[in-house]
């Protein structure tokens, strides 16, 4: 049903506007005065407060902050924010409305304190090697030239800094279905390096494999999902992110998030522990190496 705004794109819009204003060295009151609005209007935009977003306000702020090149991306977020919410979630359909580097998930991921990830199909972007990522993107974006393909790969690898940085790296609990180890992406050499990369994850990343023999612990195939949790300073509620072929889906309603947490817990209880997982990953990597 129609709503006054969806929280995920609205908060991401506010985050970008706040960062732009601060970079311009302006107070909320001064920015509001310059575009002929009250301070409350700018504050509500920056905090993601529910209410109608007026496009001229976004245009005026982008011009004021000398960020006109970001205008289309922010207008895309504004239009998404005034869209429809379905079943307590938010659907972001793929397209050109929001550029890749402004995608809401990237913004949420960058400020998360912990990630809980289940992948039954492939290695998630945060844990991919360049060769694995390149093989996937070459298939998904067949019309891209080499330069654009490499830009996409660099962007994905750049996101991985949140798990490798020295100060407050993101804590990750990752479960991979055993199928991920057997599905060949980019050839056996690529798979060998990818599995060793997973086995060598830093201590803040706990990797577990769910063996074929464990069946479906949740009684159903949940599909891939990521639960993002945040420190209080981020002002973000726990959010579930689901990536599909045509759309991204977000849930931040408490009961929906809890449902995914329970599914993950059930799978975690029967998955291999981190030590046995490392052994399995390295053994499978050696198989790929011998078969090259």
Secondary structure, DSSP 8 states (H G I E B T S, - for coil): -B-S--HHHHHHHHHHHHHHHHHHT--HHHHHHHTT--HHHHHHHHHT-SS---HHHHHHHHHHTT-GGGHHHHHHHHHHHTSBEETTEEEEE-SSSS-GGG-HHHHHHHHEEEEEEEESSS--GGG--HHHHHHHHHHHTTT--HHHHHHHHHHHHHHTHHHH-SSS--EEEEEEETHHHHS-SS-HHHHHHHHHHHHT--TTEEEEEE-GGG--TTSS----EEEEEE-GGG----EEEEE-SSEEEEE-SHHHHHHHHHHHHHHHHHS--HHHHHHHHHHHHHHHHHH-
